[in-house]
Amino acid sequence: MITRHATFELDDDPHRVDRDAVWHYLSTQAYWGRWRRREHVEQQMDGAWRVVGAYDPSGATVGFARTVSDGVAFGYLADVYVEPSVRGQGLGVALVRFMIDDGPGRGFRWALHTLDAHGLYARFGFAAPDDMYRERPGANPATLP
């Protein structure tokens, strides 16, 4: 599925994503996962239920998001980013909308972890967990023996 936002194109074709671009961003700029090795990111992309890339007019990957899901009722939104050079143009909103509202998971219960961009995610109904939600925090695999 392909959609457009301003001069950008969003596409959920996993073969179109420039994995080198995603790896570069996640390994150098993403506070949430710089501990991962390249093979971790590759494994996560390969195992994703859906990936969405955002592309500039030249076809370069300038944004990305992936989802882990059971494919029926639940989706976990992960690794959402927009390159700093194209921020401020609504691409983050378009990327999240394309992933959660315009795709096959539009009826899912969605979850994510984030330290920032709360305003962005609030636009899509993300809020603090309700009384039903419980989580067992994991250890950073990079710190395990």
N, CA, C and O atoms as CSV, one atom per row, in Angstrom:
chain,resi,resn,atom,element,x,y,z
A,1,MET,N,N,0.850,-1.160,0.000
A,1,MET,CA,C,0.000,0.000,0.000
A,1,MET,C,C,0.905,1.235,0.000
A,1,MET,O,O,1.881,1.296,0.749
A,2,ILE,N,N,0.580,2.204,-0.834
A,2,ILE,CA,C,1.357,3.438,-0.940
A,2,ILE,C,C,0.419,4.619,-0.737
A,2,ILE,O,O,-0.722,4.604,-1.200
A,3,THR,N,N,0.904,5.636,-0.046
A,3,THR,CA,C,0.171,6.889,0.102
A,3,THR,C,C,1.172,8.033,0.000
A,3,THR,O,O,2.382,7.829,0.098
A,4,ARG,N,N,0.654,9.225,-0.195
A,4,ARG,CA,C,1.514,10.399,-0.316
A,4,ARG,C,C,1.225,11.388,0.794
A,4,ARG,O,O,0.098,11.509,1.273
A,5,HIS,N,N,2.281,12.096,1.192
A,5,HIS,CA,C,2.169,13.226,2.123
A,5,HIS,C,C,3.102,14.305,1.598
A,5,HIS,O,O,4.320,14.128,1.583
A,6,ALA,N,N,2.532,15.418,1.170
A,6,ALA,CA,C,3.314,16.508,0.583
A,6,ALA,C,C,4.201,15.926,-0.514
A,6,ALA,O,O,3.693,15.328,-1.463
A,7,THR,N,N,5.492,16.087,-0.400
A,7,THR,CA,C,6.399,15.565,-1.427
A,7,THR,C,C,6.924,14.178,-1.080
A,7,THR,O,O,7.766,13.637,-1.797
A,8,PHE,N,N,6.437,13.601,0.007
A,8,PHE,CA,C,6.929,12.308,0.469
A,8,PHE,C,C,5.976,11.182,0.086
A,8,PHE,O,O,4.777,11.391,-0.098
A,9,GLU,N,N,6.535,10.000,-0.027
A,9,GLU,CA,C,5.742,8.811,-0.281
A,9,GLU,C,C,5.914,7.864,0.900
A,9,GLU,O,O,7.026,7.672,1.392
A,10,LEU,N,N,4.811,7.273,1.352
A,10,LEU,CA,C,4.856,6.269,2.412
A,10,LEU,C,C,4.448,4.940,1.798
A,10,LEU,O,O,3.501,4.864,1.016
A,11,ASP,N,N,5.176,3.903,2.163
A,11,ASP,CA,C,4.971,2.604,1.543
A,11,ASP,C,C,5.238,1.515,2.577
A,11,ASP,O,O,6.185,1.608,3.359
A,12,ASP,N,N,4.391,0.477,2.575
A,12,ASP,CA,C,4.593,-0.634,3.511
A,12,ASP,C,C,5.243,-1.850,2.852
A,12,ASP,O,O,5.133,-2.965,3.363
A,13,ASP,N,N,5.910,-1.645,1.736
A,13,ASP,CA,C,6.658,-2.721,1.092
A,13,ASP,C,C,7.981,-2.900,1.843
A,13,ASP,O,O,8.843,-2.023,1.784
A,14,PRO,N,N,8.155,-4.025,2.550
A,14,PRO,CA,C,9.377,-4.200,3.347
A,14,PRO,C,C,10.644,-4.292,2.498
A,14,PRO,O,O,11.740,-4.052,3.003
A,15,HIS,N,N,10.509,-4.634,1.227
A,15,HIS,CA,C,11.680,-4.769,0.360
A,15,HIS,C,C,12.200,-3.416,-0.120
A,15,HIS,O,O,13.326,-3.311,-0.606
A,16,ARG,N,N,11.376,-2.390,0.021
A,16,ARG,CA,C,11.777,-1.056,-0.429
A,16,ARG,C,C,12.619,-0.307,0.599
A,16,ARG,O,O,13.374,0.595,0.237
A,17,VAL,N,N,12.501,-0.660,1.851
A,17,VAL,CA,C,13.200,0.045,2.932
A,17,VAL,C,C,14.713,-0.085,2.758
A,17,VAL,O,O,15.238,-1.177,2.540
A,18,ASP,N,N,15.392,1.038,2.858
A,18,ASP,CA,C,16.851,1.048,2.820
A,18,ASP,C,C,17.344,0.664,4.213
A,18,ASP,O,O,17.371,1.496,5.120
A,19,ARG,N,N,17.728,-0.580,4.374
A,19,ARG,CA,C,18.125,-1.088,5.681
A,19,ARG,C,C,19.376,-0.400,6.207
A,19,ARG,O,O,19.545,-0.260,7.418
A,20,ASP,N,N,20.236,0.023,5.323
A,20,ASP,CA,C,21.421,0.757,5.764
A,20,ASP,C,C,21.021,2.085,6.386
A,20,ASP,O,O,21.593,2.491,7.397
A,21,ALA,N,N,20.045,2.768,5.794
A,21,ALA,CA,C,19.577,4.047,6.341
A,21,ALA,C,C,18.919,3.843,7.704
A,21,ALA,O,O,19.155,4.616,8.633
A,22,VAL,N,N,18.095,2.802,7.820
A,22,VAL,CA,C,17.450,2.516,9.104
A,22,VAL,C,C,18.502,2.169,10.146
A,22,VAL,O,O,18.460,2.680,11.265
A,23,TRP,N,N,19.430,1.315,9.793
A,23,TRP,CA,C,20.501,0.949,10.725
A,23,TRP,C,C,21.290,2.185,11.152
A,23,TRP,O,O,21.585,2.351,12.335
A,24,HIS,N,N,21.630,3.040,10.211
A,24,HIS,CA,C,22.404,4.232,10.552
A,24,HIS,C,C,21.657,5.087,11.575
A,24,HIS,O,O,22.244,5.509,12.571
A,25,TYR,N,N,20.379,5.343,11.342
A,25,TYR,CA,C,19.629,6.175,12.281
A,25,TYR,C,C,19.515,5.492,13.643
A,25,TYR,O,O,19.809,6.101,14.671
A,26,LEU,N,N,19.095,4.246,13.651
A,26,LEU,CA,C,18.869,3.560,14.926
A,26,LEU,C,C,20.159,3.375,15.721
A,26,LEU,O,O,20.124,3.373,16.951
A,27,SER,N,N,21.272,3.222,15.059
A,27,SER,CA,C,22.535,2.974,15.767
A,27,SER,C,C,23.257,4.254,16.180
A,27,SER,O,O,24.177,4.206,16.996
A,28,THR,N,N,22.852,5.397,15.627
A,28,THR,CA,C,23.560,6.634,15.961
A,28,THR,C,C,22.676,7.695,16.616
A,28,THR,O,O,23.183,8.538,17.357
A,29,GLN,N,N,21.368,7.672,16.360
A,29,GLN,CA,C,20.517,8.752,16.833
A,29,GLN,C,C,19.355,8.317,17.726
A,29,GLN,O,O,18.799,9.148,18.443
A,30,ALA,N,N,18.983,7.066,17.702
A,30,ALA,CA,C,17.816,6.604,18.452
A,30,ALA,C,C,18.190,6.298,19.904
A,30,ALA,O,O,18.886,5.320,20.178
A,31,TYR,N,N,17.727,7.135,20.824
A,31,TYR,CA,C,18.047,6.921,22.240
A,31,TYR,C,C,17.539,5.575,22.742
A,31,TYR,O,O,18.083,5.033,23.704
A,32,TRP,N,N,16.524,5.036,22.119
A,32,TRP,CA,C,15.858,3.836,22.627
A,32,TRP,C,C,16.521,2.529,22.196
A,32,TRP,O,O,16.127,1.464,22.673
A,33,GLY,N,N,17.489,2.578,21.331
A,33,GLY,CA,C,18.008,1.293,20.891
A,33,GLY,C,C,19.411,1.287,20.360
A,33,GLY,O,O,19.769,0.405,19.579
A,34,ARG,N,N,20.223,2.249,20.760
A,34,ARG,CA,C,21.592,2.269,20.228
A,34,ARG,C,C,22.415,1.079,20.707
A,34,ARG,O,O,23.490,0.819,20.166
A,35,TRP,N,N,21.934,0.359,21.700
A,35,TRP,CA,C,22.655,-0.820,22.185
A,35,TRP,C,C,22.558,-1.996,21.206
A,35,TRP,O,O,23.353,-2.933,21.284
A,36,ARG,N,N,21.599,-1.952,20.295
A,36,ARG,CA,C,21.395,-3.085,19.379
A,36,ARG,C,C,22.537,-3.195,18.369
A,36,ARG,O,O,23.129,-2.203,17.943
A,37,ARG,N,N,22.811,-4.416,18.015
A,37,ARG,CA,C,23.757,-4.676,16.931
A,37,ARG,C,C,22.983,-4.741,15.618
A,37,ARG,O,O,21.759,-4.867,15.620
A,38,ARG,N,N,23.678,-4.659,14.531
A,38,ARG,CA,C,23.041,-4.685,13.203
A,38,ARG,C,C,22.172,-5.925,13.043
A,38,ARG,O,O,21.067,-5.847,12.506
A,39,GLU,N,N,22.659,-7.046,13.498
A,39,GLU,CA,C,21.868,-8.281,13.338
A,39,GLU,C,C,20.559,-8.236,14.137
A,39,GLU,O,O,19.567,-8.848,13.740
A,40,HIS,N,N,20.558,-7.506,15.268
A,40,HIS,CA,C,19.317,-7.342,16.031
A,40,HIS,C,C,18.290,-6.575,15.200
A,40,HIS,O,O,17.133,-6.979,15.094
A,41,VAL,N,N,18.730,-5.467,14.618
A,41,VAL,CA,C,17.829,-4.639,13.815
A,41,VAL,C,C,17.327,-5.427,12.615
A,41,VAL,O,O,16.143,-5.359,12.284
A,42,GLU,N,N,18.195,-6.162,11.971
A,42,GLU,CA,C,17.786,-6.998,10.831
A,42,GLU,C,C,16.737,-8.026,11.267
A,42,GLU,O,O,15.728,-8.217,10.588
A,43,GLN,N,N,16.981,-8.677,12.391
A,43,GLN,CA,C,16.039,-9.674,12.901
A,43,GLN,C,C,14.691,-9.031,13.216
A,43,GLN,O,O,13.643,-9.598,12.908
A,44,GLN,N,N,14.718,-7.856,13.824
A,44,GLN,CA,C,13.474,-7.164,14.161
A,44,GLN,C,C,12.716,-6.747,12.902
A,44,GLN,O,O,11.490,-6.847,12.858
A,45,MET,N,N,13.417,-6.290,11.900
A,45,MET,CA,C,12.749,-5.919,10.653
A,45,MET,C,C,12.180,-7.142,9.953
A,45,MET,O,O,11.062,-7.103,9.439
A,46,ASP,N,N,12.947,-8.228,9.932
A,46,ASP,CA,C,12.475,-9.458,9.288
A,46,ASP,C,C,11.254,-10.038,9.991
A,46,ASP,O,O,10.374,-10.609,9.346
A,47,GLY,N,N,11.199,-9.892,11.319
A,47,GLY,CA,C,10.098,-10.457,12.090
A,47,GLY,C,C,8.917,-9.525,12.273
A,47,GLY,O,O,7.915,-9.905,12.878
A,48,ALA,N,N,9.024,-8.312,11.757
A,48,ALA,CA,C,7.946,-7.343,11.938
A,48,ALA,C,C,6.681,-7.784,11.213
A,48,ALA,O,O,6.739,-8.393,10.144
A,49,TRP,N,N,5.548,-7.467,11.811
A,49,TRP,CA,C,4.261,-7.710,11.173
A,49,TRP,C,C,4.066,-6.750,9.998
A,49,TRP,O,O,3.526,-7.114,8.953
A,50,ARG,N,N,4.524,-5.510,10.204
A,50,ARG,CA,C,4.430,-4.510,9.144
A,50,ARG,C,C,5.537,-3.489,9.353
A,50,ARG,O,O,5.832,-3.104,10.484
A,51,VAL,N,N,6.142,-3.055,8.266
A,51,VAL,CA,C,7.080,-1.947,8.298
A,51,VAL,C,C,6.570,-0.883,7.329
A,51,VAL,O,O,5.961,-1.194,6.305
A,52,VAL,N,N,6.827,0.363,7.668
A,52,VAL,CA,C,6.465,1.473,6.797
A,52,VAL,C,C,7.690,2.347,6.626
A,52,VAL,O,O,8.342,2.720,7.601
A,53,GLY,N,N,7.993,2.665,5.402
A,53,GLY,CA,C,9.070,3.589,5.104
A,53,GLY,C,C,8.506,4.881,4.555
A,53,GLY,O,O,7.462,4.884,3.903
A,54,ALA,N,N,9.198,5.983,4.817
A,54,ALA,CA,C,8.871,7.276,4.229
A,54,ALA,C,C,10.023,7.643,3.310
A,54,ALA,O,O,11.190,7.512,3.679
A,55,TYR,N,N,9.686,8.105,2.104
A,55,TYR,CA,C,10.691,8.327,1.065
A,55,TYR,C,C,10.586,9.741,0.502
A,55,TYR,O,O,9.492,10.250,0.259
A,56,ASP,N,N,11.737,10.357,0.303
A,56,ASP,CA,C,11.755,11.686,-0.308
A,56,ASP,C,C,11.615,11.531,-1.829
A,56,ASP,O,O,11.576,10.404,-2.324
A,57,PRO,N,N,11.539,12.630,-2.571
A,57,PRO,CA,C,11.335,12.518,-4.018
A,57,PRO,C,C,12.419,11.723,-4.753
A,57,PRO,O,O,12.154,11.170,-5.821
A,58,SER,N,N,13.632,11.657,-4.198
A,58,SER,CA,C,14.696,10.872,-4.839
A,58,SER,C,C,14.587,9.384,-4.519
A,58,SER,O,O,15.298,8.566,-5.103
A,59,GLY,N,N,13.691,9.033,-3.586
A,59,GLY,CA,C,13.530,7.638,-3.179
A,59,GLY,C,C,14.303,7.272,-1.932
A,59,GLY,O,O,14.263,6.119,-1.504
A,60,ALA,N,N,15.011,8.227,-1.334
A,60,ALA,CA,C,15.787,7.951,-0.125
A,60,ALA,C,C,14.858,7.742,1.068
A,60,ALA,O,O,13.851,8.436,1.209
A,61,THR,N,N,15.201,6.785,1.920
A,61,THR,CA,C,14.436,6.527,3.137
A,61,THR,C,C,14.711,7.653,4.127
A,61,THR,O,O,15.850,7.862,4.543
A,62,VAL,N,N,13.640,8.389,4.508
A,62,VAL,CA,C,13.770,9.509,5.441
A,62,VAL,C,C,12.920,9.320,6.692
A,62,VAL,O,O,12.887,10.196,7.557
A,63,GLY,N,N,12.242,8.198,6.794
A,63,GLY,CA,C,11.440,7.880,7.966
A,63,GLY,C,C,11.115,6.409,7.971
A,63,GLY,O,O,11.198,5.731,6.947
A,64,PHE,N,N,10.739,5.921,9.150
A,64,PHE,CA,C,10.531,4.478,9.291
A,64,PHE,C,C,9.685,4.206,10.527
A,64,PHE,O,O,9.708,4.972,11.490
A,65,ALA,N,N,8.948,3.118,10.489
A,65,ALA,CA,C,8.246,2.579,11.661
A,65,ALA,C,C,8.041,1.091,11.426
A,65,ALA,O,O,7.926,0.634,10.288
A,66,ARG,N,N,7.999,0.347,12.519
A,66,ARG,CA,C,7.695,-1.083,12.404
A,66,ARG,C,C,6.698,-1.452,13.481
A,66,ARG,O,O,6.573,-0.770,14.497
A,67,THR,N,N,5.991,-2.545,13.240
A,67,THR,CA,C,5.005,-3.041,14.191
A,67,THR,C,C,5.214,-4.522,14.443
A,67,THR,O,O,5.439,-5.303,13.519
A,68,VAL,N,N,5.134,-4.892,15.713
A,68,VAL,CA,C,5.080,-6.281,16.148
A,68,VAL,C,C,3.609,-6.530,16.470
A,68,VAL,O,O,2.989,-5.723,17.162
A,69,SER,N,N,3.048,-7.620,15.987
A,69,SER,CA,C,1.614,-7.833,16.175
A,69,SER,C,C,1.250,-9.304,16.117
A,69,SER,O,O,1.972,-10.132,15.562
A,70,ASP,N,N,0.086,-9.600,16.721
A,70,ASP,CA,C,-0.491,-10.928,16.553
A,70,ASP,C,C,-1.325,-10.985,15.277
A,70,ASP,O,O,-1.824,-12.049,14.908
A,71,GLY,N,N,-1.477,-9.857,14.607
A,71,GLY,CA,C,-2.206,-9.795,13.351
A,71,GLY,C,C,-3.713,-9.788,13.489
A,71,GLY,O,O,-4.425,-9.787,12.485
A,72,VAL,N,N,-4.213,-9.782,14.720
A,72,VAL,CA,C,-5.653,-9.854,14.953
A,72,VAL,C,C,-6.147,-8.707,15.818
A,72,VAL,O,O,-7.101,-8.020,15.453
A,73,ALA,N,N,-5.506,-8.493,16.962
A,73,ALA,CA,C,-6.067,-7.553,17.927
A,73,ALA,C,C,-5.071,-6.605,18.580
A,73,ALA,O,O,-5.483,-5.640,19.223
A,74,PHE,N,N,-3.773,-6.851,18.436
A,74,PHE,CA,C,-2.795,-6.071,19.177
A,74,PHE,C,C,-1.621,-5.694,18.290
A,74,PHE,O,O,-1.149,-6.509,17.499
A,75,GLY,N,N,-1.147,-4.451,18.421
A,75,GLY,CA,C,0.042,-4.009,17.718
A,75,GLY,C,C,0.929,-3.202,18.633
A,75,GLY,O,O,0.452,-2.387,19.423
A,76,TYR,N,N,2.212,-3.431,18.524
A,76,TYR,CA,C,3.211,-2.657,19.263
A,76,TYR,C,C,4.000,-1.839,18.251
A,76,TYR,O,O,4.678,-2.387,17.382
A,77,LEU,N,N,3.902,-0.532,18.376
A,77,LEU,CA,C,4.561,0.403,17.471
A,77,LEU,C,C,5.993,0.624,17.942
A,77,LEU,O,O,6.222,0.924,19.113
A,78,ALA,N,N,6.951,0.477,17.040
A,78,ALA,CA,C,8.361,0.560,17.435
A,78,ALA,C,C,9.197,1.259,16.366
A,78,ALA,O,O,8.832,1.319,15.192
A,79,ASP,N,N,10.318,1.779,16.817
A,79,ASP,CA,C,11.352,2.347,15.942
A,79,ASP,C,C,10.833,3.422,14.994
A,79,ASP,O,O,11.256,3.496,13.840
A,80,VAL,N,N,9.923,4.245,15.478
A,80,VAL,CA,C,9.395,5.347,14.662
A,80,VAL,C,C,10.419,6.475,14.641
A,80,VAL,O,O,10.859,6.943,15.690
A,81,TYR,N,N,10.789,6.903,13.455
A,81,TYR,CA,C,11.673,8.058,13.351
A,81,TYR,C,C,11.462,8.784,12.027
A,81,TYR,O,O,10.981,8.217,11.046
A,82,VAL,N,N,11.838,10.052,12.038
A,82,VAL,CA,C,11.898,10.885,10.842
A,82,VAL,C,C,13.258,11.567,10.871
A,82,VAL,O,O,13.660,12.118,11.896
A,83,GLU,N,N,13.954,11.532,9.763
A,83,GLU,CA,C,15.268,12.172,9.681
A,83,GLU,C,C,15.158,13.645,10.071
A,83,GLU,O,O,14.206,14.317,9.676
A,84,PRO,N,N,16.118,14.152,10.839
A,84,PRO,CA,C,16.075,15.553,11.267
A,84,PRO,C,C,15.941,16.555,10.118
A,84,PRO,O,O,15.322,17.605,10.290
A,85,SER,N,N,16.501,16.251,8.971
A,85,SER,CA,C,16.486,17.189,7.841
A,85,SER,C,C,15.099,17.412,7.251
A,85,SER,O,O,14.885,18.382,6.524
A,86,VAL,N,N,14.145,16.518,7.559
A,86,VAL,CA,C,12.794,16.664,6.994
A,86,VAL,C,C,11.724,16.782,8.077
A,86,VAL,O,O,10.532,16.688,7.785
A,87,ARG,N,N,12.141,16.987,9.313
A,87,ARG,CA,C,11.168,17.170,10.393
A,87,ARG,C,C,10.460,18.513,10.241
A,87,ARG,O,O,10.946,19.424,9.571
A,88,GLY,N,N,9.292,18.605,10.888
A,88,GLY,CA,C,8.531,19.845,10.864
A,88,GLY,C,C,7.619,19.983,9.668
A,88,GLY,O,O,7.049,21.052,9.447
A,89,GLN,N,N,7.470,18.926,8.892
A,89,GLN,CA,C,6.631,18.950,7.696
A,89,GLN,C,C,5.426,18.017,7.824
A,89,GLN,O,O,4.731,17.753,6.843
A,90,GLY,N,N,5.185,17.521,9.041
A,90,GLY,CA,C,4.041,16.642,9.261
A,90,GLY,C,C,4.282,15.193,8.886
A,90,GLY,O,O,3.350,14.389,8.882
A,91,LEU,N,N,5.518,14.854,8.571
A,91,LEU,CA,C,5.811,13.496,8.141
A,91,LEU,C,C,5.658,12.481,9.271
A,91,LEU,O,O,5.231,11.352,9.030
A,92,GLY,N,N,6.002,12.868,10.503
A,92,GLY,CA,C,5.821,11.955,11.638
A,92,GLY,C,C,4.358,11.613,11.842
A,92,GLY,O,O,4.016,10.455,12.078
A,93,VAL,N,N,3.494,12.611,11.753
A,93,VAL,CA,C,2.051,12.380,11.879
A,93,VAL,C,C,1.575,11.470,10.754
A,93,VAL,O,O,0.823,10.525,10.991
A,94,ALA,N,N,2.011,11.752,9.540
A,94,ALA,CA,C,1.600,10.928,8.392
A,94,ALA,C,C,2.089,9.490,8.541
A,94,ALA,O,O,1.370,8.550,8.204
A,95,LEU,N,N,3.301,9.320,9.041
A,95,LEU,CA,C,3.878,7.986,9.219
A,95,LEU,C,C,3.083,7.179,10.242
A,95,LEU,O,O,2.744,6.021,9.994
A,96,VAL,N,N,2.787,7.785,11.387
A,96,VAL,CA,C,2.016,7.079,12.417
A,96,VAL,C,C,0.605,6.806,11.923
A,96,VAL,O,O,0.091,5.706,12.128
A,97,ARG,N,N,-0.032,7.771,11.283
A,97,ARG,CA,C,-1.391,7.569,10.756
A,97,ARG,C,C,-1.418,6.411,9.752
A,97,ARG,O,O,-2.299,5.553,9.806
A,98,PHE,N,N,-0.450,6.397,8.842
A,98,PHE,CA,C,-0.394,5.340,7.834
A,98,PHE,C,C,-0.228,3.969,8.487
A,98,PHE,O,O,-0.811,2.980,8.041
A,99,MET,N,N,0.574,3.928,9.548
A,99,MET,CA,C,0.811,2.651,10.225
A,99,MET,C,C,-0.409,2.188,11.008
A,99,MET,O,O,-0.801,1.028,10.886
A,100,ILE,N,N,-1.021,3.055,11.804
A,100,ILE,CA,C,-2.042,2.561,12.731
A,100,ILE,C,C,-3.482,2.815,12.303
A,100,ILE,O,O,-4.369,2.043,12.667
A,101,ASP,N,N,-3.735,3.865,11.547
A,101,ASP,CA,C,-5.121,4.175,11.168
A,101,ASP,C,C,-5.471,3.776,9.742
A,101,ASP,O,O,-6.621,3.435,9.463
A,102,ASP,N,N,-4.506,3.812,8.840
A,102,ASP,CA,C,-4.795,3.565,7.433
A,102,ASP,C,C,-4.411,2.168,6.973
A,102,ASP,O,O,-4.496,1.865,5.783
A,103,GLY,N,N,-4.001,1.335,7.876
A,103,GLY,CA,C,-3.553,0.003,7.481
A,103,GLY,C,C,-4.438,-1.092,8.044
A,103,GLY,O,O,-5.507,-0.819,8.591
A,104,PRO,N,N,-4.000,-2.308,7.911
A,104,PRO,CA,C,-4.792,-3.455,8.351
A,104,PRO,C,C,-4.959,-3.561,9.864
A,104,PRO,O,O,-5.771,-4.359,10.333
A,105,GLY,N,N,-4.206,-2.771,10.641
A,105,GLY,CA,C,-4.307,-2.818,12.096
A,105,GLY,C,C,-5.153,-1.713,12.695
A,105,GLY,O,O,-5.050,-1.445,13.892
A,106,ARG,N,N,-5.979,-1.070,11.901
A,106,ARG,CA,C,-6.722,0.102,12.393
A,106,ARG,C,C,-7.640,-0.201,13.562
A,106,ARG,O,O,-7.982,0.719,14.305
A,107,GLY,N,N,-8.053,-1.428,13.762
A,107,GLY,CA,C,-8.911,-1.775,14.894
A,107,GLY,C,C,-8.167,-2.352,16.084
A,107,GLY,O,O,-8.789,-2.732,17.076
A,108,PHE,N,N,-6.853,-2.422,16.002
A,108,PHE,CA,C,-6.049,-3.014,17.073
A,108,PHE,C,C,-6.041,-2.154,18.333
A,108,PHE,O,O,-6.343,-0.961,18.297
A,109,ARG,N,N,-5.689,-2.787,19.435
A,109,ARG,CA,C,-5.242,-2.081,20.630
A,109,ARG,C,C,-3.744,-1.879,20.412
A,109,ARG,O,O,-3.007,-2.841,20.197
A,110,TRP,N,N,-3.301,-0.631,20.468
A,110,TRP,CA,C,-1.916,-0.296,20.170
A,110,TRP,C,C,-1.155,0.065,21.440
A,110,TRP,O,O,-1.724,0.605,22.388
A,111,ALA,N,N,0.134,-0.239,21.442
A,111,ALA,CA,C,1.019,0.105,22.548
A,111,ALA,C,C,2.337,0.621,21.978
A,111,ALA,O,O,2.694,0.335,20.835
A,112,LEU,N,N,3.041,1.377,22.790
A,112,LEU,CA,C,4.386,1.821,22.434
A,112,LEU,C,C,5.094,2.276,23.691
A,112,LEU,O,O,4.465,2.494,24.726
A,113,HIS,N,N,6.389,2.416,23.597
A,113,HIS,CA,C,7.205,3.001,24.660
A,113,HIS,C,C,7.886,4.227,24.063
A,113,HIS,O,O,8.420,4.162,22.955
A,114,THR,N,N,7.872,5.339,24.787
A,114,THR,CA,C,8.542,6.543,24.317
A,114,THR,C,C,8.854,7.473,25.478
A,114,THR,O,O,8.115,7.535,26.460
A,115,LEU,N,N,9.951,8.187,25.351
A,115,LEU,CA,C,10.297,9.227,26.319
A,115,LEU,C,C,9.939,10.607,25.796
A,115,LEU,O,O,9.923,11.578,26.552
A,116,ASP,N,N,9.656,10.695,24.518
A,116,ASP,CA,C,9.353,11.986,23.908
A,116,ASP,C,C,8.216,11.816,22.893
A,116,ASP,O,O,7.661,10.726,22.751
A,117,ALA,N,N,7.887,12.864,22.214
A,117,ALA,CA,C,6.840,12.857,21.178
A,117,ALA,C,C,5.467,12.461,21.725
A,117,ALA,O,O,4.630,11.935,20.992
A,118,HIS,N,N,5.241,12.716,23.019
A,118,HIS,CA,C,3.946,12.372,23.608
A,118,HIS,C,C,2.802,13.085,22.900
A,118,HIS,O,O,1.723,12.515,22.739
A,119,GLY,N,N,3.028,14.327,22.477
A,119,GLY,CA,C,1.993,15.079,21.762
A,119,GLY,C,C,1.618,14.430,20.448
A,119,GLY,O,O,0.442,14.382,20.086
A,120,LEU,N,N,2.603,13.935,19.738
A,120,LEU,CA,C,2.337,13.224,18.482
A,120,LEU,C,C,1.447,12.023,18.742
A,120,LEU,O,O,0.422,11.852,18.082
A,121,TYR,N,N,1.825,11.202,19.686
A,121,TYR,CA,C,1.081,9.962,19.927
A,121,TYR,C,C,-0.285,10.218,20.551
A,121,TYR,O,O,-1.218,9.447,20.324
A,122,ALA,N,N,-0.420,11.283,21.332
A,122,ALA,CA,C,-1.724,11.632,21.911
A,122,ALA,C,C,-2.743,11.928,20.815
A,122,ALA,O,O,-3.934,11.672,20.994
A,123,ARG,N,N,-2.293,12.459,19.694
A,123,ARG,CA,C,-3.191,12.745,18.570
A,123,ARG,C,C,-3.869,11.481,18.055
A,123,ARG,O,O,-4.917,11.548,17.413
A,124,PHE,N,N,-3.269,10.338,18.337
A,124,PHE,CA,C,-3.797,9.059,17.871
A,124,PHE,C,C,-4.409,8.240,19.000
A,124,PHE,O,O,-4.670,7.048,18.837
A,125,GLY,N,N,-4.635,8.875,20.140
A,125,GLY,CA,C,-5.311,8.211,21.246
A,125,GLY,C,C,-4.408,7.509,22.236
A,125,GLY,O,O,-4.904,6.871,23.164
A,126,PHE,N,N,-3.095,7.605,22.072
A,126,PHE,CA,C,-2.191,6.987,23.036
A,126,PHE,C,C,-2.245,7.787,24.333
A,126,PHE,O,O,-2.214,9.017,24.314
A,127,ALA,N,N,-2.325,7.086,25.449
A,127,ALA,CA,C,-2.400,7.711,26.771
A,127,ALA,C,C,-1.708,6.795,27.769
A,127,ALA,O,O,-1.278,5.694,27.427
A,128,ALA,N,N,-1.607,7.264,29.001
A,128,ALA,CA,C,-1.044,6.420,30.058
A,128,ALA,C,C,-1.864,5.131,30.149
A,128,ALA,O,O,-3.064,5.146,29.871
A,129,PRO,N,N,-1.243,4.032,30.528
A,129,PRO,CA,C,-1.947,2.754,30.598
A,129,PRO,C,C,-3.125,2.775,31.574
A,129,PRO,O,O,-3.120,3.502,32.567
A,130,ASP,N,N,-4.116,1.971,31.270
A,130,ASP,CA,C,-5.257,1.844,32.176
A,130,ASP,C,C,-4.954,0.775,33.231
A,130,ASP,O,O,-3.860,0.210,33.252
A,131,ASP,N,N,-5.910,0.506,34.091
A,131,ASP,CA,C,-5.702,-0.437,35.196
A,131,ASP,C,C,-5.511,-1.878,34.732
A,131,ASP,O,O,-5.048,-2.714,35.508
A,132,MET,N,N,-5.856,-2.181,33.494
A,132,MET,CA,C,-5.691,-3.541,32.986
A,132,MET,C,C,-4.255,-3.844,32.576
A,132,MET,O,O,-3.861,-5.008,32.497
A,133,TYR,N,N,-3.487,-2.817,32.320
A,133,TYR,CA,C,-2.157,-3.000,31.748
A,133,TYR,C,C,-1.108,-3.277,32.809
A,133,TYR,O,O,-1.027,-2.571,33.814
A,134,ARG,N,N,-0.331,-4.279,32.588
A,134,ARG,CA,C,0.812,-4.604,33.429
A,134,ARG,C,C,1.980,-4.914,32.508
A,134,ARG,O,O,1.800,-5.381,31.383
A,135,GLU,N,N,3.167,-4.646,33.003
A,135,GLU,CA,C,4.345,-4.885,32.191
A,135,GLU,C,C,5.478,-5.389,33.055
A,135,GLU,O,O,5.699,-4.913,34.168
A,136,ARG,N,N,6.178,-6.349,32.528
A,136,ARG,CA,C,7.397,-6.829,33.186
A,136,ARG,C,C,8.564,-6.239,32.402
A,136,ARG,O,O,8.835,-6.675,31.283
A,137,PRO,N,N,9.254,-5.260,32.970
A,137,PRO,CA,C,10.373,-4.650,32.247
A,137,PRO,C,C,11.457,-5.690,31.983
A,137,PRO,O,O,11.735,-6.556,32.812
A,138,GLY,N,N,12.044,-5.578,30.835
A,138,GLY,CA,C,13.137,-6.477,30.467
A,138,GLY,C,C,14.478,-5.841,30.753
A,138,GLY,O,O,14.579,-4.633,30.965
A,139,ALA,N,N,15.502,-6.665,30.756
A,139,ALA,CA,C,16.867,-6.168,30.900
A,139,ALA,C,C,17.364,-5.779,29.529
A,139,ALA,O,O,16.944,-6.357,28.526
A,140,ASN,N,N,18.232,-4.828,29.476
A,140,ASN,CA,C,18.879,-4.466,28.226
A,140,ASN,C,C,19.751,-5.655,27.848
A,140,ASN,O,O,20.679,-5.985,28.587
A,141,PRO,N,N,19.482,-6.308,26.719
A,141,PRO,CA,C,20.284,-7.486,26.357
A,141,PRO,C,C,21.771,-7.204,26.260
A,141,PRO,O,O,22.586,-8.114,26.413
A,142,ALA,N,N,22.134,-5.960,26.007
A,142,ALA,CA,C,23.560,-5.623,25.920
A,142,ALA,C,C,24.261,-5.729,27.259
A,142,ALA,O,O,25.486,-5.826,27.316
A,143,THR,N,N,23.486,-5.713,28.342
A,143,THR,CA,C,24.092,-5.793,29.680
A,143,THR,C,C,24.082,-7.207,30.261
A,143,THR,O,O,24.655,-7.444,31.324
A,144,LEU,N,N,23.444,-8.132,29.579
A,144,LEU,CA,C,23.375,-9.511,30.077
A,144,LEU,C,C,24.658,-10.262,29.766
A,144,LEU,O,O,25.323,-9.979,28.769
A,145,PRO,N,N,25.009,-11.225,30.624
A,145,PRO,CA,C,26.238,-12.002,30.361
A,145,PRO,C,C,26.087,-12.886,29.145
A,145,PRO,O,O,27.021,-13.603,28.784
